């Protein structure tokens, strides 16, 4: 059984920082694309950042325009963990943040979602 556990969500003032974590555990044979999405109240879930590739050398990252220069996605392949460092947070960053990870489980690749972690940016 595979499990994704997220942590790091909190209430923070505008301009503050948070670091989200998402750790995958279970019978995992490989990890490929790792991504963060978010969903604000009344809005559709949107891609925030994505990192592809398994090794540090061939990994590429892509960010939503709204977070470029403020957020950084990174991964620890030894721990099957993806992080999202969020700096200069704005009220419009308030949302539930979900990780989405492409894992090799059993005999094939499958995408798994984390349970979500709430980020509130407010003074």
C-alpha atoms as an extended CHARMM CRD file, in Angstrom:
* protein
*
       123  EXT
         1         1  UNK       CA              0.0000000000        0.0000000000        0.0000000000  PROA      1               0.0000000000
         2         2  UNK       CA              1.2900000000        3.4300000000       -0.9620000000  PROA      2               0.0000000000
         3         3  UNK       CA              0.7740000000        6.5090000000        1.1520000000  PROA      3               0.0000000000
         4         4  UNK       CA              1.5750000000       10.1870000000        0.5910000000  PROA      4               0.0000000000
         5         5  UNK       CA              1.8060000000       12.2590000000        3.7460000000  PROA      5               0.0000000000
         6         6  UNK       CA              1.8750000000       16.0370000000        3.5080000000  PROA      6               0.0000000000
         7         7  UNK       CA              2.8840000000       18.5010000000        6.1810000000  PROA      7               0.0000000000
         8         8  UNK       CA              3.8460000000       22.1200000000        6.6480000000  PROA      8               0.0000000000
         9         9  UNK       CA              0.6350000000       24.0250000000        6.0670000000  PROA      9               0.0000000000
        10        10  UNK       CA             -0.0760000000       26.8450000000        8.4990000000  PROA      10              0.0000000000
        11        11  UNK       CA             -1.3730000000       30.3570000000        8.9950000000  PROA      11              0.0000000000
        12        12  UNK       CA              1.2380000000       32.9360000000        8.0200000000  PROA      12              0.0000000000
        13        13  UNK       CA              1.2910000000       36.6880000000        7.5490000000  PROA      13              0.0000000000
        14        14  UNK       CA              1.7870000000       38.2410000000        4.1110000000  PROA      14              0.0000000000
        15        15  UNK       CA              5.4640000000       38.2810000000        3.2380000000  PROA      15              0.0000000000
        16        16  UNK       CA              6.1340000000       35.2090000000        5.3390000000  PROA      16              0.0000000000
        17        17  UNK       CA              7.4720000000       31.8030000000        4.3690000000  PROA      17              0.0000000000
        18        18  UNK       CA              6.4230000000       28.1890000000        4.6510000000  PROA      18              0.0000000000
        19        19  UNK       CA              7.9230000000       24.8880000000        3.6000000000  PROA      19              0.0000000000
        20        20  UNK       CA              5.6290000000       22.0670000000        2.5820000000  PROA      20              0.0000000000
        21        21  UNK       CA              6.7070000000       18.4370000000        2.5370000000  PROA      21              0.0000000000
        22        22  UNK       CA              5.2150000000       15.3690000000        0.8980000000  PROA      22              0.0000000000
        23        23  UNK       CA              6.6750000000       11.9650000000        1.6680000000  PROA      23              0.0000000000
        24        24  UNK       CA              5.7750000000        8.8090000000       -0.2330000000  PROA      24              0.0000000000
        25        25  UNK       CA              6.0180000000        5.4480000000        1.5010000000  PROA      25              0.0000000000
        26        26  UNK       CA              5.1500000000        1.8560000000        0.7510000000  PROA      26              0.0000000000
        27        27  UNK       CA              6.1730000000       -0.6510000000       -1.8800000000  PROA      27              0.0000000000
        28        28  UNK       CA              7.6000000000        1.8610000000       -4.3350000000  PROA      28              0.0000000000
        29        29  UNK       CA              9.7430000000        0.7220000000       -7.2260000000  PROA      29              0.0000000000
        30        30  UNK       CA             10.5110000000        4.1480000000       -8.6340000000  PROA      30              0.0000000000
        31        31  UNK       CA              9.5970000000        7.8120000000       -8.5020000000  PROA      31              0.0000000000
        32        32  UNK       CA              9.2560000000       10.0850000000      -11.5050000000  PROA      32              0.0000000000
        33        33  UNK       CA              7.3540000000       13.3410000000      -11.7680000000  PROA      33              0.0000000000
        34        34  UNK       CA              6.5990000000       15.1230000000       -8.4880000000  PROA      34              0.0000000000
        35        35  UNK       CA              4.3220000000       18.1380000000       -8.3870000000  PROA      35              0.0000000000
        36        36  UNK       CA              2.3970000000       20.5290000000       -6.1990000000  PROA      36              0.0000000000
        37        37  UNK       CA             -1.1160000000       21.7300000000       -6.9440000000  PROA      37              0.0000000000
        38        38  UNK       CA             -3.3840000000       24.0360000000       -5.0250000000  PROA      38              0.0000000000
        39        39  UNK       CA             -7.0890000000       24.6930000000       -4.8140000000  PROA      39              0.0000000000
        40        40  UNK       CA             -8.5630000000       27.8720000000       -3.4200000000  PROA      40              0.0000000000
        41        41  UNK       CA            -12.2170000000       28.0810000000       -2.3230000000  PROA      41              0.0000000000
        42        42  UNK       CA            -14.5070000000       28.2730000000       -5.3240000000  PROA      42              0.0000000000
        43        43  UNK       CA            -11.6790000000       27.7240000000       -7.7950000000  PROA      43              0.0000000000
        44        44  UNK       CA            -10.3500000000       24.8060000000       -9.7750000000  PROA      44              0.0000000000
        45        45  UNK       CA             -7.2500000000       22.9360000000       -8.7330000000  PROA      45              0.0000000000
        46        46  UNK       CA             -4.2050000000       24.4220000000      -10.4380000000  PROA      46              0.0000000000
        47        47  UNK       CA             -0.6200000000       23.3420000000      -10.9840000000  PROA      47              0.0000000000
        48        48  UNK       CA              1.8520000000       25.2860000000       -8.8590000000  PROA      48              0.0000000000
        49        49  UNK       CA              5.1650000000       23.5810000000       -9.5940000000  PROA      49              0.0000000000
        50        50  UNK       CA              6.4480000000       20.3570000000      -11.0740000000  PROA      50              0.0000000000
        51        51  UNK       CA              9.7770000000       18.5800000000      -11.1660000000  PROA      51              0.0000000000
        52        52  UNK       CA             10.4310000000       15.8170000000      -13.6350000000  PROA      52              0.0000000000
        53        53  UNK       CA             13.1570000000       13.2130000000      -13.8410000000  PROA      53              0.0000000000
        54        54  UNK       CA             14.4930000000       10.9350000000      -11.1810000000  PROA      54              0.0000000000
        55        55  UNK       CA             18.0440000000       12.0950000000      -10.7540000000  PROA      55              0.0000000000
        56        56  UNK       CA             19.1570000000       15.5730000000       -9.8340000000  PROA      56              0.0000000000
        57        57  UNK       CA             21.1120000000       15.8760000000      -13.0590000000  PROA      57              0.0000000000
        58        58  UNK       CA             18.1920000000       15.4250000000      -15.4130000000  PROA      58              0.0000000000
        59        59  UNK       CA             15.4490000000       17.0090000000      -13.3630000000  PROA      59              0.0000000000
        60        60  UNK       CA             13.5850000000       19.9590000000      -14.8380000000  PROA      60              0.0000000000
        61        61  UNK       CA             11.2490000000       22.2780000000      -13.0050000000  PROA      61              0.0000000000
        62        62  UNK       CA              8.3020000000       24.3660000000      -14.1300000000  PROA      62              0.0000000000
        63        63  UNK       CA              6.3560000000       26.9440000000      -12.1620000000  PROA      63              0.0000000000
        64        64  UNK       CA              3.0620000000       28.7080000000      -12.5210000000  PROA      64              0.0000000000
        65        65  UNK       CA              3.6040000000       32.3390000000      -13.4770000000  PROA      65              0.0000000000
        66        66  UNK       CA              1.9490000000       33.4650000000      -10.2660000000  PROA      66              0.0000000000
        67        67  UNK       CA              4.6370000000       31.8390000000       -8.0870000000  PROA      67              0.0000000000
        68        68  UNK       CA              7.7840000000       32.2460000000      -10.1790000000  PROA      68              0.0000000000
        69        69  UNK       CA             10.5970000000       33.7700000000       -8.1800000000  PROA      69              0.0000000000
        70        70  UNK       CA              8.8320000000       33.1010000000       -4.8780000000  PROA      70              0.0000000000
        71        71  UNK       CA              8.3450000000       29.3340000000       -4.7060000000  PROA      71              0.0000000000
        72        72  UNK       CA             10.9360000000       26.5900000000       -5.1330000000  PROA      72              0.0000000000
        73        73  UNK       CA             10.2140000000       22.9160000000       -5.6500000000  PROA      73              0.0000000000
        74        74  UNK       CA             12.8470000000       20.3680000000       -4.6980000000  PROA      74              0.0000000000
        75        75  UNK       CA             13.0920000000       16.6560000000       -4.1000000000  PROA      75              0.0000000000
        76        76  UNK       CA             15.0160000000       14.1460000000       -2.0290000000  PROA      76              0.0000000000
        77        77  UNK       CA             15.0190000000       10.9490000000       -4.0390000000  PROA      77              0.0000000000
        78        78  UNK       CA             16.4940000000        8.9310000000       -1.1690000000  PROA      78              0.0000000000
        79        79  UNK       CA             13.4810000000        9.8190000000        0.9630000000  PROA      79              0.0000000000
        80        80  UNK       CA             10.8860000000        9.8180000000       -1.8480000000  PROA      80              0.0000000000
        81        81  UNK       CA              9.9960000000       13.3060000000       -0.6890000000  PROA      81              0.0000000000
        82        82  UNK       CA              9.1120000000       16.4990000000       -2.5130000000  PROA      82              0.0000000000
        83        83  UNK       CA              9.2420000000       19.9410000000       -0.9440000000  PROA      83              0.0000000000
        84        84  UNK       CA              7.7730000000       23.3240000000       -1.7430000000  PROA      84              0.0000000000
        85        85  UNK       CA              9.5530000000       26.3180000000       -0.2800000000  PROA      85              0.0000000000
        86        86  UNK       CA              7.1960000000       29.2780000000       -0.3760000000  PROA      86              0.0000000000
        87        87  UNK       CA              8.5690000000       32.7700000000        0.2200000000  PROA      87              0.0000000000
        88        88  UNK       CA              7.0170000000       36.2310000000        0.0190000000  PROA      88              0.0000000000
        89        89  UNK       CA              3.5980000000       34.7270000000        0.5260000000  PROA      89              0.0000000000
        90        90  UNK       CA              0.5440000000       36.6950000000       -0.5470000000  PROA      90              0.0000000000
        91        91  UNK       CA             -3.1060000000       36.4200000000        0.5170000000  PROA      91              0.0000000000
        92        92  UNK       CA             -3.8970000000       35.0120000000       -2.9230000000  PROA      92              0.0000000000
        93        93  UNK       CA             -1.6580000000       32.0360000000       -2.1380000000  PROA      93              0.0000000000
        94        94  UNK       CA             -4.2610000000       30.8750000000        0.3830000000  PROA      94              0.0000000000
        95        95  UNK       CA             -5.4130000000       27.4120000000       -0.6570000000  PROA      95              0.0000000000
        96        96  UNK       CA             -5.2400000000       23.7240000000        0.0780000000  PROA      96              0.0000000000
        97        97  UNK       CA             -1.9810000000       22.4320000000       -1.3600000000  PROA      97              0.0000000000
        98        98  UNK       CA             -1.7850000000       18.9050000000       -2.7410000000  PROA      98              0.0000000000
        99        99  UNK       CA              1.2220000000       16.9090000000       -3.8590000000  PROA      99              0.0000000000
       100       100  UNK       CA              0.9210000000       14.6220000000       -6.8610000000  PROA      100             0.0000000000
       101       101  UNK       CA              3.5640000000       11.9890000000       -7.4330000000  PROA      101             0.0000000000
       102       102  UNK       CA              4.0960000000        9.4990000000      -10.2400000000  PROA      102             0.0000000000
       103       103  UNK       CA              5.1910000000        6.2140000000       -8.6470000000  PROA      103             0.0000000000
       104       104  UNK       CA              6.1210000000        2.7930000000       -9.9540000000  PROA      104             0.0000000000
       105       105  UNK       CA              3.9980000000        0.4360000000       -7.8730000000  PROA      105             0.0000000000
       106       106  UNK       CA              3.4740000000       -3.2320000000       -8.6200000000  PROA      106             0.0000000000
       107       107  UNK       CA              3.7910000000       -3.5740000000      -12.3790000000  PROA      107             0.0000000000
       108       108  UNK       CA              3.2530000000       -0.0320000000      -13.5540000000  PROA      108             0.0000000000
       109       109  UNK       CA              3.3520000000        3.7290000000      -13.0620000000  PROA      109             0.0000000000
       110       110  UNK       CA              0.4940000000        5.4070000000      -11.2410000000  PROA      110             0.0000000000
       111       111  UNK       CA             -0.1720000000        8.9270000000       -9.9860000000  PROA      111             0.0000000000
       112       112  UNK       CA             -1.0220000000        9.4330000000       -6.3340000000  PROA      112             0.0000000000
       113       113  UNK       CA             -2.4150000000       12.4440000000       -4.4930000000  PROA      113             0.0000000000
       114       114  UNK       CA             -1.5870000000       13.6130000000       -1.0040000000  PROA      114             0.0000000000
       115       115  UNK       CA             -4.3540000000       14.4130000000        1.4680000000  PROA      115             0.0000000000
       116       116  UNK       CA             -3.8220000000       18.1680000000        1.1860000000  PROA      116             0.0000000000
       117       117  UNK       CA             -2.4310000000       20.7340000000        3.6130000000  PROA      117             0.0000000000
       118       118  UNK       CA             -4.0500000000       24.1060000000        4.2920000000  PROA      118             0.0000000000
       119       119  UNK       CA             -2.0720000000       27.2920000000        3.7490000000  PROA      119             0.0000000000
       120       120  UNK       CA             -3.6190000000       30.5210000000        4.9810000000  PROA      120             0.0000000000
       121       121  UNK       CA             -1.9450000000       33.8460000000        4.2880000000  PROA      121             0.0000000000
       122       122  UNK       CA             -3.5560000000       36.6020000000        6.2980000000  PROA      122             0.0000000000
       123       123  UNK       CA             -2.6990000000       39.4720000000        8.6050000000  PROA      123             0.0000000000
